Amino acid sequence: MSMQIVILGLLKEKEYHPYEMKKVILEHKWDQLFPVTDGNLYHAIRKLEKHKWIQAEKREQVNNRPNRTVYQITEEGKNQLSEEIIEVFKKRMPEPRSLYPALLFIESPEVPAAAEHIKSWISDLKTESEVKHDYQDVIPNLIQEHYKGLNEFYMNWLSKILDALELV
């Protein structure tokens, strides 16, 4: 999903050749969030093309190199991008490889739905954090402490995201 969001998000901005997409991903260090190989990039492009979310705009030749295909996003692709972004928040996908691309490419039409899912996510994290068990052993108590600390971190971070989304 993350590679699809990135490809669709990039193509929403302008047309790209796959090598140019990879170059942008590497320049922004997004490859630290999810693996970026020629294989998974081209696999995602083929999948997006199969679903008609992107299409080949033109084939061009640079110098004496083989022809290269430049892609553009379709209207269906723009709709799919919005759906995938909302799905990340709906499914509460906290891992960076899903959450960060969704945040990078979120636009104002998606904000209200994303904000509602984030508010619900925060509410559920608060509820989970209020549950307290008194374990006899040290390790279960440390696990509980870690879990609550992660919940607190995500509640604070998601609240900051909500504030930032108000500016989108």
C-alpha positions as a Markdown table, in Angstrom:
| # | Residue | x | y | z |
|---|---|---|---|---|
| 1 | Met | 0.0 | 0.0 | 0.0 |
| 2 | Ser | 2.8 | 2.5 | 0.9 |
| 3 | Met | 4.5 | 2.2 | -2.5 |
| 4 | Gln | 1.1 | 2.7 | -4.2 |
| 5 | Ile | 0.4 | 5.8 | -2.2 |
| 6 | Val | 3.8 | 7.2 | -3.0 |
| 7 | Ile | 3.5 | 6.5 | -6.7 |
| 8 | Leu | 0.0 | 7.9 | -7.0 |
| 9 | Gly | 1.0 | 10.9 | -4.8 |
| 10 | Leu | 4.0 | 11.7 | -7.0 |
| 11 | Leu | 2.0 | 11.2 | -10.2 |
| 12 | Lys | -0.7 | 13.5 | -8.9 |
| 13 | Glu | 1.9 | 16.3 | -8.8 |
| 14 | Lys | 3.4 | 15.6 | -12.3 |
| 15 | Glu | 4.2 | 12.9 | -14.8 |
| 16 | Tyr | 7.2 | 10.7 | -14.0 |
| 17 | His | 9.3 | 7.9 | -15.4 |
| 18 | Pro | 9.8 | 5.1 | -12.9 |
| 19 | Tyr | 13.5 | 6.0 | -12.5 |
| 20 | Glu | 12.6 | 9.6 | -11.7 |
| 21 | Met | 10.1 | 8.3 | -9.1 |
| 22 | Lys | 12.8 | 6.2 | -7.5 |
| 23 | Lys | 15.2 | 9.2 | -7.6 |
| 24 | Val | 12.6 | 11.4 | -5.7 |
| 25 | Ile | 12.0 | 8.6 | -3.2 |
| 26 | Leu | 15.7 | 8.3 | -2.5 |
| 27 | Glu | 16.3 | 12.1 | -2.3 |
| 28 | His | 13.5 | 12.4 | 0.3 |
| 29 | Lys | 14.9 | 9.4 | 2.2 |
| 30 | Trp | 11.5 | 7.6 | 2.0 |
| 31 | Asp | 13.5 | 4.4 | 1.3 |
| 32 | Gln | 14.1 | 4.4 | 5.0 |
| 33 | Leu | 10.4 | 3.9 | 5.6 |
| 34 | Phe | 9.9 | 1.0 | 3.2 |
| 35 | Pro | 12.0 | -1.0 | 0.9 |
| 36 | Val | 12.5 | 0.5 | -2.5 |
| 37 | Thr | 13.9 | -1.8 | -5.2 |
| 38 | Asp | 13.4 | -1.7 | -9.0 |
| 39 | Gly | 11.4 | -4.9 | -8.6 |
| 40 | Asn | 8.8 | -3.6 | -6.1 |
| 41 | Leu | 8.6 | -0.2 | -7.8 |
| 42 | Tyr | 7.9 | -1.8 | -11.2 |
| 43 | His | 5.6 | -4.4 | -9.6 |
| 44 | Ala | 3.5 | -1.6 | -8.0 |
| 45 | Ile | 3.5 | 0.4 | -11.3 |
| 46 | Arg | 2.2 | -2.7 | -13.2 |
| 47 | Lys | -0.5 | -3.2 | -10.5 |
| 48 | Leu | -1.6 | 0.4 | -10.7 |
| 49 | Glu | -1.6 | 0.3 | -14.5 |
| 50 | Lys | -3.7 | -3.0 | -14.5 |
| 51 | His | -6.3 | -1.3 | -12.3 |
| 52 | Lys | -6.2 | 1.7 | -14.6 |
| 53 | Trp | -5.1 | 4.1 | -11.8 |
| 54 | Ile | -2.2 | 5.2 | -13.8 |
| 55 | Gln | -1.5 | 5.1 | -17.6 |
| 56 | Ala | 1.4 | 5.5 | -19.9 |
| 57 | Glu | 1.4 | 9.0 | -21.1 |
| 58 | Lys | 4.3 | 8.8 | -23.6 |
| 59 | Arg | 7.4 | 6.8 | -24.5 |
| 60 | Glu | 10.5 | 8.8 | -25.0 |
| 61 | Gln | 14.1 | 8.1 | -25.9 |
| 62 | Val | 16.9 | 9.9 | -24.1 |
| 63 | Asn | 20.3 | 9.7 | -25.9 |
| 64 | Asn | 20.8 | 6.2 | -27.3 |
| 65 | Arg | 19.1 | 4.5 | -24.4 |
| 66 | Pro | 16.1 | 2.2 | -24.7 |
| 67 | Asn | 12.7 | 3.9 | -24.7 |
| 68 | Arg | 11.3 | 4.9 | -21.4 |
| 69 | Thr | 7.7 | 5.2 | -20.3 |
| 70 | Val | 6.4 | 8.3 | -18.6 |
| 71 | Tyr | 3.2 | 7.7 | -16.5 |
| 72 | Gln | 0.4 | 9.9 | -15.4 |
| 73 | Ile | -2.4 | 9.4 | -12.8 |
| 74 | Thr | -6.0 | 8.8 | -14.0 |
| 75 | Glu | -9.1 | 10.2 | -12.4 |
| 76 | Glu | -9.7 | 6.7 | -11.0 |
| 77 | Gly | -6.1 | 6.8 | -9.6 |
| 78 | Lys | -6.8 | 10.1 | -7.8 |
| 79 | Asn | -9.9 | 8.6 | -6.2 |
| 80 | Gln | -7.9 | 5.5 | -5.3 |
| 81 | Leu | -5.2 | 7.6 | -3.7 |
| 82 | Ser | -7.8 | 9.3 | -1.5 |
| 83 | Glu | -9.3 | 6.0 | -0.5 |
| 84 | Glu | -5.9 | 4.5 | 0.4 |
| 85 | Ile | -5.0 | 7.6 | 2.5 |
| 86 | Ile | -8.3 | 7.4 | 4.4 |
| 87 | Glu | -7.9 | 3.6 | 4.8 |
| 88 | Val | -4.6 | 4.1 | 6.6 |
| 89 | Phe | -6.4 | 6.2 | 9.3 |
| 90 | Lys | -9.5 | 4.0 | 9.3 |
| 91 | Lys | -7.4 | 0.9 | 9.9 |
| 92 | Arg | -5.2 | 2.7 | 12.4 |
| 93 | Met | -1.9 | 1.7 | 10.7 |
| 94 | Pro | 0.7 | 3.3 | 13.0 |
| 95 | Glu | 3.7 | 1.8 | 11.3 |
| 96 | Pro | 5.7 | 4.5 | 9.4 |
| 97 | Arg | 5.7 | 2.7 | 6.1 |
| 98 | Ser | 1.9 | 3.2 | 5.9 |
| 99 | Leu | 1.3 | 6.3 | 8.0 |
| 100 | Tyr | 4.0 | 8.6 | 6.6 |
| 101 | Pro | 3.1 | 8.3 | 2.9 |
| 102 | Ala | -0.5 | 8.9 | 3.8 |
| 103 | Leu | 0.4 | 12.0 | 5.7 |
| 104 | Leu | 2.8 | 13.2 | 3.0 |
| 105 | Phe | 0.1 | 13.1 | 0.3 |
| 106 | Ile | -3.0 | 14.0 | 2.3 |
| 107 | Glu | -5.0 | 16.9 | 0.8 |
| 108 | Ser | -7.9 | 19.0 | 2.0 |
| 109 | Pro | -10.7 | 16.7 | 0.6 |
| 110 | Glu | -9.4 | 13.8 | 2.7 |
| 111 | Val | -8.8 | 15.8 | 5.9 |
| 112 | Pro | -12.3 | 15.6 | 7.4 |
| 113 | Ala | -12.5 | 11.8 | 7.1 |
| 114 | Ala | -8.9 | 11.3 | 8.3 |
| 115 | Ala | -9.5 | 13.7 | 11.2 |
| 116 | Glu | -12.6 | 11.7 | 12.4 |
| 117 | His | -10.7 | 8.5 | 12.2 |
| 118 | Ile | -7.7 | 10.0 | 14.1 |
| 119 | Lys | -10.1 | 11.4 | 16.8 |
| 120 | Ser | -11.6 | 7.9 | 17.2 |
| 121 | Trp | -8.1 | 6.4 | 17.3 |
| 122 | Ile | -7.0 | 8.8 | 20.1 |
| 123 | Ser | -10.2 | 8.0 | 22.1 |
| 124 | Asp | -9.6 | 4.3 | 21.9 |
| 125 | Leu | -5.9 | 4.7 | 22.9 |
| 126 | Lys | -7.1 | 6.7 | 26.0 |
| 127 | Thr | -9.5 | 4.0 | 26.9 |
| 128 | Glu | -6.9 | 1.3 | 26.5 |
| 129 | Ser | -4.4 | 3.3 | 28.6 |
| 130 | Glu | -6.9 | 3.5 | 31.5 |
| 131 | Val | -6.9 | -0.3 | 32.0 |
| 132 | Lys | -4.6 | -1.2 | 34.8 |
| 133 | His | -3.5 | -4.7 | 35.8 |
| 134 | Asp | -1.4 | -5.4 | 38.9 |
| 135 | Tyr | 0.8 | -8.3 | 37.9 |
| 136 | Gln | 2.9 | -10.2 | 40.4 |
| 137 | Asp | 5.9 | -10.4 | 38.1 |
| 138 | Val | 8.2 | -7.6 | 37.0 |
| 139 | Ile | 8.2 | -8.3 | 33.3 |
| 140 | Pro | 4.4 | -8.2 | 32.7 |
| 141 | Asn | 4.4 | -4.9 | 34.6 |
| 142 | Leu | 7.2 | -3.5 | 32.4 |
| 143 | Ile | 5.3 | -4.7 | 29.3 |
| 144 | Gln | 2.2 | -2.9 | 30.5 |
| 145 | Glu | 4.3 | 0.3 | 31.2 |
| 146 | His | 5.8 | 0.2 | 27.7 |
| 147 | Tyr | 2.4 | -0.3 | 26.1 |
| 148 | Lys | 0.9 | 2.6 | 28.0 |
| 149 | Gly | 4.0 | 4.7 | 27.1 |
| 150 | Leu | 3.5 | 3.9 | 23.4 |
| 151 | Asn | -0.2 | 4.8 | 23.7 |
| 152 | Glu | 0.7 | 8.1 | 25.3 |
| 153 | Phe | 3.2 | 8.8 | 22.6 |
| 154 | Tyr | 0.7 | 8.0 | 19.8 |
| 155 | Met | -2.0 | 10.1 | 21.5 |
| 156 | Asn | 0.3 | 13.1 | 21.7 |
| 157 | Trp | 1.6 | 12.6 | 18.2 |
| 158 | Leu | -1.8 | 12.1 | 16.6 |
| 159 | Ser | -3.1 | 15.2 | 18.4 |
| 160 | Lys | -0.3 | 17.2 | 16.7 |
| 161 | Ile | -1.3 | 15.7 | 13.4 |
| 162 | Leu | -4.9 | 16.8 | 14.0 |
| 163 | Asp | -3.6 | 20.3 | 14.6 |
| 164 | Ala | -1.5 | 20.2 | 11.5 |
| 165 | Leu | -4.3 | 18.9 | 9.4 |
| 166 | Glu | -6.4 | 22.0 | 10.3 |
| 167 | Leu | -3.8 | 24.0 | 8.4 |
| 168 | Val | -4.1 | 21.8 | 5.2 |
